[in-house]
Amino acid sequence: MENKESLVIKTLEDPEMIRKSLKDPNVYLYYRGYEKYFICVVVKHLNGEGFIITTYITDRIKEGEEIWKK
């Protein structure tokens, strides 16, 4: 994700979809379209705070409970 920091910020500020992880109910996956793929920002929400675990580009959206969709 080198040189794509602005895309990560945009994904967090204006996601197209947010899903809750199947494995950890405190982990949310923020998705936003990017060319023919998606940017995914994985965030852990804990005690009213949140931090980014990882970010990546993917061609599919993972399974999990859909929390929000644009």
N, C-alpha and C positions, 0 to 999 in steps of 0.2 A: 504494500500500500504506500510505498515511497512516493512522495510528491502528490499524494491524493488526500492530504489533510482536509482541504476545503470540501471534498466530497463526503468525508466522514462527518464533518460538522453539519453539512446540509442534510445528511441522512438523519442525524439526531434532531435537528430543528424542524424538519419537514418530511417525516417518513411517509412512504406510501402504504406501509403495513407494519404492524407490531405483533409479534407472536411470543407466547410464553414457552419456555423450554419444557420439554417433556421430562427431562432428568432433574431439573432444579427449578422450583416454582419462583425463585427470586431472580432468575435469569430471563432477560427479554432480548429478542432478536429484532432489531430495527432494519427494515428493508427499504431500498429506493432503487429504481431503475437506473442503469448505467449502460449506455449503448445497447447491446443485446443481452446484457447480464443484469445482475443485481449487486449492489453494495450491501453487505450485511455488517452491522455493528452489534456486537454481543455485549450487553450491559448487565451488571449485577446490581440490583437494588436491595439495599440492606439498611435498616434503621433510618429511613428517610434520606439516605445518601445513595449515590450510584457511582460506579466506576466502569470503565471500558475494560473488558477482558481481552477481546481481540476484534479485528476487522478483517474482512476478506471479500473477494469477488466470487460470485457463484452463478451457475446457470439455472439453479432451482431453489425454491423456497422450502425450508425444512418443515417437517410435520410439527405440530404443536397447536395449542389453543390460540386462535386468532383473537387478539385483544382489541385491535383497532385497524380499520382499513379506510383509506381515502376514497 
